[in-house]
Amino acid sequence: MYFCTMTKRIFIVAGEMSGDSHGALLIDQIRSIIPDCIIDGIGGPSMHAKGLNSIADFSTLNVSGFWEVIQHYSALSSILNQCKLALKEGAYDAFIAIDYPGFNMRLGKYARSLGIHSICYIAPQLWAWGKSRAESVKQSYDVLLTVLPFEDKFFRDCGIDSHFVGHPLLDRVDLQHSTIQREQNTICLMPGSRKQELNHHMPLLIPIAKQLESEQLTPIFCIPKHLSNLEICIKAQRFHITHAAPTLLQTAHVGCVKIGTSTLEAALYGMPFISYYSTSYMSYAISKHRITLPWISLPNILLERSLIPELIQSEATSHSMLHSLRSLLNDTPERAFQLEGFAELRAKLGGAGASLRAAEVITDIIISGNKSR
């Protein structure tokens, strides 16, 4: 590794809370190599805390689902144009996309047209959607930095320059050690980090919380701070609410976890859980038609078996979720099965250092001008 004192300019975009967390770790490592680099773009509170100069409101990007994106098309299109103008006028050395493919692939393609190095950290999930978008990915990015062990070969087989760097979740200090003693009565309820997810998921979780509370258990909702004033969240104020997901995932006995990066996070923290997801009928119909894998939850995909129960759409009811959760409350075979799988999962992903490895690839490209290693 080497250091560079030349002023470099980077434009980086994260569109959701998990990307914001990963982006903050990446910014830290980039600055350790290029201390005086200028970093602009879009990110959430964690990236802002690391010195990101934001040009647009992060919460506007924080939507998911085909139908929901269409509903927000005008606002998203306006921000995309803001980003394009910034890239055109900013003399940037690199554009870094952190996941969020629908938006970032368009921006990456535009950055390449300007001669700006275009790098994707946390690659589009073509392995779930099929290879039909491989050519679009090639046109959008010079290099993909992948975080799951099987992705590197998949993308290279598609003719895309790819480098496996490991998963940034394992860069968290509290995930590099064994879990602490869990609180027997604490139940983690994670509805998601987007407004529309809370609108769909809180009506499922509140009845579960009421029932658990009647049984002298302690349900705790994990809700991002920027969404805690939503009317649907205010209805849950009679229960415990936290904004600190890592703390809850370390201490809760079991959990209901919205499908997404948080399922992998929960597994790495060693918290037995069920996964679930509910969305608009239109978004579900489109997604179901396009997904090619038998699982949606990341632990199941990585282990290629049904480690975690998945309750999706019509199967995601308060009754079915509570029934599934009960099988994990005591020292049952189902709980032991998950804990054994979590250990296997951690071994598959390897150790810490993903953020540093990603930063080294990025800074090498910026400093040397080479678009591949």
N, C-alpha and C positions, 0 to 999 in steps of 0.2 A: 504494500500500500504506500502511496505517496501523497504529499500535500501540495496544494496549488494556491497561490495567493492572487492569481489573476481574477478579475471580476467577471463572473459568469452570471447569465440570466436564465432562470428556469420558470416555466409556466406549468403549474400542476393543478389537476382537477380531481376532486373526490365528490361523489354525489350522495353518499349515505354515511351513517354513523360509523359502521365498521371501517369504511374507507378512510374516514377522518382519523380514526385511531391508528390505522396502519400508516397513513400519510404523516402523522406526527412523528412516529418512530423513524420513518425514512428521512424526513427533513433533518432530524437530529444527526443522523449518520452522514448525510450529504454535507452538512456544515462542518462535521469533523474532518472532512477531506478538503472542502472548499469553504473556508470559514466566512469569507466576505461575499458569498454568492447572494444574488437577489432572487427571491422566490415569490412570485405572484400567482394568482389563480383563484380557485374556489375551494373552500374547505370549511369544516366545522370548528367548534371551540378548541379542540385539541391541536389542530393545525395552526389556528390563530395564536395559541399560546406559544408555539414554536417560531413565531415570526412571519407567518404567511401574510402577504398583503392581498386581501381579498377584493375582487372587483365586482362581486355579485352576491346575492343572498343565498347561502347554502340551503336553507330550508325550502326554497322554491324548487331545487333539484331533487329533494328528498321524497320522491314519489315512485311507486312501483306498480306493475301490472299494465297490460296493453291498453285497456280501456281508460285507466286512470291517467296514463301518459297522454292519450289523445285529448282528454278533458283539459289537461294543462298545456296543450301544445303551444298556444300563443306565448305564454310566459317562458317556456323552455326555449322556444325559437328565438325569443328576444335575447335571452342570456347567451345562447349559442352565437348569435351575431355579435354580442359584446365581446365574447372570447375571441372570435375571429378577428375583430378589429384590434384587440390588444395584441394578438400574435403578429398581425401585419405590421403594427407600428412599434412593437417593443424590442426588436432585435434580440430575440431569445435564442439561446443555444440549444435548448431542448424543451419538448413538451412531454410531460409525464401524465399518463392516464392511470388513475387508480380505479380499476374495475369500471362500473357504470357504463357498459358498452354502447347502449343505444345512443347516448350523447357523445361519449368520448371517441367512438370510432369516426364519427363525422368530423370532430375536431382534429383527430389525429391525421386523417386524410388531408385536411386543409393545411395543417402544419407541414406535412411532407411536401405539399405543393409550393410552400414558401422556402423549402430547403432547410427546414428545422428538423432536427433529430426527433423522431416520434417513438416513444417508449411506453409500453403498457406494463404496469405492475399489477398483478392479479388478473389473469387472462380471462377473456370471455369464455363461457362454459359451452364451447362447441361440442364437447364430449357428451353433453346432456341434450343439446338441440340438434345434433347431427352436423355433418361437415359442409352443409350447403352454404354456410357463410364464411368458409375458409378464405375464399378469394377476397372478400371484403375486408377481412382481418389483415391479409397481406398488403392490401392497398392502404390500410390505415396506420400500420405500425412497422417500424424498422426491426424492432426487437420486442419479444414478449419475455417477461420475467414471471415464471410460474411458481405457484406455492404448494401445489399438490404433486405427489411423487409420480403419478402416471401421466401428467400433462405434457411433460417435456417431449417424450416419444410421440405422443399423439400429434402435437403441433409440428414437430419436425417431419413426421410422415405426411403432413399437409403442405410441406414445403415452406414452413414459417420458421424464421430464426428464433430459437427458444432457449432459455436458460432456467433450470430449476434452482431456486435460491432458498427454498424452505418456507415454512409458514411463519409470518410475523407474530402470530399469537404466542409462539414459544419464546419470543423476545421479552415478554413480560416477566419480570423478576418473580412474581408470585406464582407463575406457572412453571417455573423451573425446579420446584420443590414439591414434595408430597403434600397432599391436602391436610388441613388441620381437622380436629374433631368436629363432626357435624352436629348441628342442633336438631335433636330428634323431632321436635314439633314444628320446625320452620319449613314452610312450603313456598317455593319460588314460582311466581306467576309472571311470565314474560310475554307481553302482548305485541312487542315490536317497537320500531323506532320511527315509524311514519304515521302521519295523521290517519290515512285511510286504513292502516293496519289496526290502529286502536279502535276505529269505528266498527270494524268487523269483529275484532277479537275481545274487546272488553265485555260486550254482552254475553259472550261465552264464559268468560272467566269470573265475572261477578257472582253468578249463582254457585260456581264451584267454591269460591272464597266463603260465601255464606254457609255452605254445608260444612266445609272444613272447620270454620270457626265454631259451629255448633257442636263439633266433636273435640273441642278444646285444643285444636291445632292452630297454628299461627300463619295464615297466608300473608305473603308480602308481595305486592305488585312492584315490578321493576319498570319504571317509566322514565324516559329521557327528560331531563329538566326542561328543555325547550317546549315540550308537549304537555307538561303537567297542568296547565291551565285550561286545557280543552274541557268542554262540558262533560264529555263521556268519562273523563278522569275524575272530575269533581264528584261524580256519583260514587266513586270508589273511595272517597275520603274517609269513610268510617273504618277502612282497613289501613294497615301499614303500607306506606309507599316509600320506595328508595330510588335514588338515581344512580347508585353505585352498584352496577352489575357485577363486577369482579368480587366484591365483598360478599354479596348474596350467593353467588355461584360457589364460593368456597365454603359457606356455612350451612346452606339449606340442605335438608335431608333428601328431598326429591323436588322435581319441578315440572311445570308445563311450559315448554319452550317453543316459541314461534319459529317455523322453519326458516333457515338462513344461516349466516355465519355464526349466530349465537348457538346453534346446535353443536358445532364443532367446539366452540368455547366451553359450553357446559360439559362436554365429554372430556376435554382436556383438564378441566377442574375436578373431574371425577364425581359429578353430581348425577345420580340416576334420574332419568326424566322421560317424559313422552313428548313427541313433537307433533305440531298441528299447523294448519293454515286454512284460512277462509278468505275469499276475495269476491269480487263481483262475478256474476254469472258469465259475462262476456269475456273477462280476463281468464277465468278458469277454463272456459271452452277452448280458447285459443291456445293456452298453455298445454292443456291435456293433449291436444292434437299434435303439438310440436315436440314434446318431451319424449326422448327415445329410451331412457333408462327406467328400470323397474323401481328405483327409489328416488326420493327427493332430498332426504336428510343427508348432510355431508358425511357423518360417521358411517351410515349404511353404504353410501357410495364408495367410500374409501376401503371399507372392509368387505364389500361385495356380499353382504348378507343383511338380514333384517335384525340389527342389534336394537334399534330404537323403534318403538311403535310410531307409525305415521297416520295421523287422522286428518284427512284432507276433505275440504268442502262439505259435502252432505254427511260425511262420517264424523266431522268435527262438531259434535254437540256437547253441551255441558255434561249430559248424562254419560255419554260414551267416554269422554275425556276423564271424568272422575273415576269411572269404573277401571279404566286402564291405569290411572295413577295409583289406585289402591294396591295393585299387584306389586308396587315397588316400596310401599310404606314400611314393610317389615323385612326380616331376613329371609326373603323368598328366593327360589331358584331364578326368578326373573331379575331380581336385583343383582344377584351374584353373576349372572350371565352378562349384564351390562358392565359391571365393574371389571370383569375379565377382559371384555372387549375394549374398554377404555385404555387398559395397559397396552394392549396390542396396537391400538391406534396411535398412542404416543410414540411407540417404537417405530412405527411406519414413518411418522413425520420427522423424526430426528430431533436434533437439539436446537438451541438458540442460534442466532446470527443471521437470520434472513434479511433483516433490515440493512445490516452492514454489507452483506453480499450484494444486495440489490443496489445499494449506494455505490459500491465499487464498480459495478457494471456501468451504471449511469454516468458516473464521473469519468470513467475511462473513455466512454463514448464522447462526452463533452470536451474533454481535454485533448484527446488524441485525434478526434474527428472521425474515428472508425465507427461504422454503424453496426458492426458485429464483432464478436470476440472469438 
